[in-house]
Amino acid sequence: MNRLPPLNALRAFEASARNRSLTKAANELHVTPGAISKQFRQLEEHFGFPLANKSRDNFTLTPEGQELHSKISQSFSLLHEAVHGLQRDPIAGRLVLRCMPGFATRWLIPRLGKFYARFERVELQLMSLAELSDPFQDGIADLAITFGDPRSSKLEARLLKQMEFFPVCSPVLLNQDGGIKRNRDLFRYVLLDGVGGTHWNDWFKAQGQSVPADIRRLYFEDFNQNLAAARSGLGVAMGDNITAAEELAQGALVRPLKGSLNASPKGYYVLTQKGRENSPLSKVFIEWIFNEAKSVTD
């Protein structure tokens, strides 16, 4: 071991041989070309023979240099794998998450790449929340994300994202029939909503208005279909700061009226089971998703 050359000299040689340039090796290792040249020279003095023919415009390895570079490259690769393996996050396993389809499609899934890049040994399984009164009743799910105000339930609920609602429509629709300049202009269009029409009912109630009995409505069980109908110009939907954010940013949807309806205390909540210790994997995902929610502005 005492006869081994300095590690810095070996790094300088490997980078120089791989880049076929002392200057490029210096840039890669964030040192001066003079420092690389000195380390290269020390290595050649250690072996007692030249490792490369070097000039300003040429860098060619000698046969001895080629043999050394081949073995040194393999050694550095093994060293990198060994260090990376020790530093790899120990969190591993499968996490089953029940989630509202609209939230999963429009907010969670576009961000999951960052989670998978951070936790390479974790697998996620996303399932629909469906109509289960208790998302954990069948013993499958580890976590759940739901919409509403579930704080009075038997489950532990933490608010992830506060909700604000507002009308959205296609920009094409906005320019038809004189546009939408005031609340009563909405009555000329089909109102798109979820089953029950609660979003529009809450909107007009907050405006001090009632919805005319003869107004046309179209209801969807899946909120993704609701926004798809709005994008196609079928009518005006009630969007929100989460599920409609991407279409608004891209211009596929616009907000025809100012103002929004604060749905407090409604929002998206992360649910866990009361009195049950969460697994390390669940804790990691909860921490990640809350940090993600804080880092973005809808």
WOFEN-V517772 format. One record per helix or strand of 3 or more residues. SS is the DSSP state (~ for helix, > for strand). FROM is the first residue (numbers start at 1). TO is the last residue. Records with the same first field share a line. If there is no record, write none. Layout:
SS->FROM-TO / FROM-TO
This chain:
~->7-19 / 22-29 / 33-47 / 63-87 / 101-118 / 150-152 / 171-174 / 183-188 / 198-206 / 223-231 / 245-250 / 280-295
>->52-54 / 59-61 / 93-99 / 122-128 / 143-148 / 155-169 / 191-194 / 217-220 / 236-240 / 261-273
